[in-house]
């Protein structure tokens, strides 16, 4: 029989179970009212064929009977209707529910419309077998119920497509999440490699200079103690400066930062820069929302803040800077505003291009506004989720 147990939707199961009930009712009517007629033994095989063949010719989804169920329903149920009307001389609505089931199981394409035409014509042949005097509304049973079946089929097809799209969307989201995690790992690895190279270059260069300087001081210690002391003082300053640079690099990759929220990390960057430059730099966290952002996004905003602060002092000659962190339902926004000399034409050099590339790789962006003698405002935004 049709694989009811494997049907993906309750509508198909209900339709087939109701079809069985429909035929049982007609079987009882035939036995009660027509068993004494001489044509009973001709109608009974036709009736059983119309009941069994369409529904019991296939057990697998791709079998011939299942794939051509609607056509078999038209042939055998239509033939029984015509022959039955001819012998009983009365019109029956027997074809109504088989037409409905056939419409539900019909497949998209021209085949569906040919079947609809067949179910619409079959009742006319049944009427012709009786006589045109019996022509009535029953003649539209096949057309009407097969049309309802098509409407139900289209709804089920649309639901199936929607489920497939949702499943594909879920699968794509999972792939995107995996891709994002891989990108984050790669970015962190690149960041660590870059910092490792910076540390290597800084420490290697400094140590080489200090070792050579100490060799020279050792040589001068006996012949010219004053010059040796001067050399040692110079090397001491070099080492202090190098130590500050190393601390700055280590601070950028400190694992403690991973436990702190975005606002705290940005505020540390601002405070360290203000301490180093002795400038007036303020940090504001606007709103009370806890901004949720990935590690990669956090690193990106930290780098943008560092680059903006450096540009404000180096190129803008600013002595007052304000950094503000804010967010809404879809974005986190970092704004850096200074009172520097400003610029009339904004040219994206190495630093600004790096900021833009970092932000755009995370579906974010950057906006820069500046006027001569009115300072510069840099706005960086990233799409994030906000937890209230």
Beta strands, then each sheet from edge to edge (+ up, - down):
strand 1: 280-285
strand 2: 290-292
strand 3: 320-327
strand 4: 331-338
strand 5: 365-370
strand 6: 376-383
strand 7: 385-387
sheet 1: 1+ 3+ 4- 6+ 5-
sheet 2: 2+ 7-
end
